[in-house]
Amino acid sequence: MTGIITIEDLWTALGIRPSQRSQFHNENLAAALRNLGWNKTRRRFGSGARAYAYTRGEEPHKRIHIIPGEDGYPATAEYENDLEEKPEY
């Protein structure tokens, strides 16, 4: 997957709440992403607030969103433009 993802979305994908994070976690996440070819940056999102994010691939980057898992299921990732109401079965 290529695009841009906020650090907060990465923590959501990992299921680690802010109160559980330490500098050790931050350093390990950053090292893992660098090893996978992601680059750290700061960008403006949504309300205009700047946030840290990671990018990979050619610009323009598609925004990657994380949808938290429910009932023990893992989180999923989708591109911003692919997010839409999906029918429930």
C-alpha positions as CSV (number, residue, x, y, z in Angstrom):
1,M,0.0,0.0,0.0
2,T,1.3,3.5,-0.8
3,G,0.0,6.9,0.2
4,I,-0.1,9.0,3.3
5,I,-1.2,7.9,6.8
6,T,-1.2,9.9,10.0
7,I,0.6,8.5,13.0
8,E,-2.6,8.5,15.0
9,D,-4.2,6.2,12.4
10,L,-1.1,3.9,12.7
11,W,-1.6,3.7,16.5
12,T,-5.3,3.0,15.9
13,A,-4.4,0.1,13.5
14,L,-2.1,-1.3,16.2
15,G,-4.7,-0.9,18.9
16,I,-2.4,1.1,21.2
17,R,-4.1,3.9,23.1
18,P,-2.3,7.1,24.0
19,S,-2.0,6.1,27.7
20,Q,-0.2,2.9,26.7
21,R,2.4,4.5,24.4
22,S,6.0,5.2,25.4
23,Q,9.1,6.6,23.7
24,F,10.1,3.0,23.2
25,H,6.9,2.4,21.2
26,N,7.4,5.6,19.2
27,E,11.0,4.6,18.3
28,N,10.1,1.1,17.3
29,L,7.2,2.3,15.1
30,A,9.4,4.8,13.4
31,A,12.2,2.3,12.8
32,A,9.7,-0.3,11.4
33,L,8.2,2.2,9.0
34,R,11.6,3.5,7.8
35,N,12.6,-0.1,7.1
36,L,9.4,-0.6,5.1
37,G,10.2,2.5,2.9
38,W,7.9,5.1,4.6
39,N,9.1,8.7,5.1
40,K,8.0,10.9,8.0
41,T,6.5,14.3,7.2
42,R,4.2,16.9,8.6
43,R,1.0,17.8,6.7
44,R,-2.2,19.7,7.2
45,F,-5.3,17.5,7.4
46,G,-9.0,18.2,7.6
47,S,-9.4,21.1,10.0
48,G,-6.1,22.5,8.9
49,A,-4.2,21.3,11.9
50,R,-0.7,20.0,11.2
51,A,-0.1,16.4,12.0
52,Y,2.8,14.0,11.7
53,A,2.3,11.3,9.0
54,Y,4.2,8.8,6.9
55,T,4.3,8.7,3.1
56,R,5.3,6.1,0.6
57,G,5.1,6.2,-3.2
58,E,4.8,9.0,-5.7
59,E,2.9,12.2,-5.1
60,P,0.1,13.1,-5.0
61,H,-0.4,10.8,-2.1
62,K,-3.8,9.2,-1.5
63,R,-4.9,9.5,2.2
64,I,-5.1,6.2,4.0
65,H,-7.7,5.9,6.8
66,I,-7.9,3.2,9.4
67,I,-11.2,1.7,10.4
68,P,-10.9,0.2,13.9
69,G,-11.9,-3.4,14.2
70,E,-14.9,-4.5,16.3
71,D,-15.6,-7.6,18.4
72,G,-12.0,-8.8,18.2
73,Y,-11.6,-8.3,14.5
74,P,-8.5,-6.4,13.3
75,A,-8.5,-2.9,12.0
76,T,-8.7,-2.3,8.2
77,A,-7.1,0.3,5.9
78,E,-8.9,2.1,3.1
79,Y,-8.1,5.0,0.8
80,E,-10.0,8.2,1.5
81,N,-11.9,8.2,-1.8
82,D,-12.9,4.5,-1.3
83,L,-14.7,5.3,2.0
84,E,-18.4,5.3,1.5
85,E,-21.4,3.7,3.1
86,K,-21.2,0.0,2.6
87,P,-24.4,-2.1,2.9
88,E,-24.7,-4.2,6.0
89,Y,-25.6,-7.8,5.5
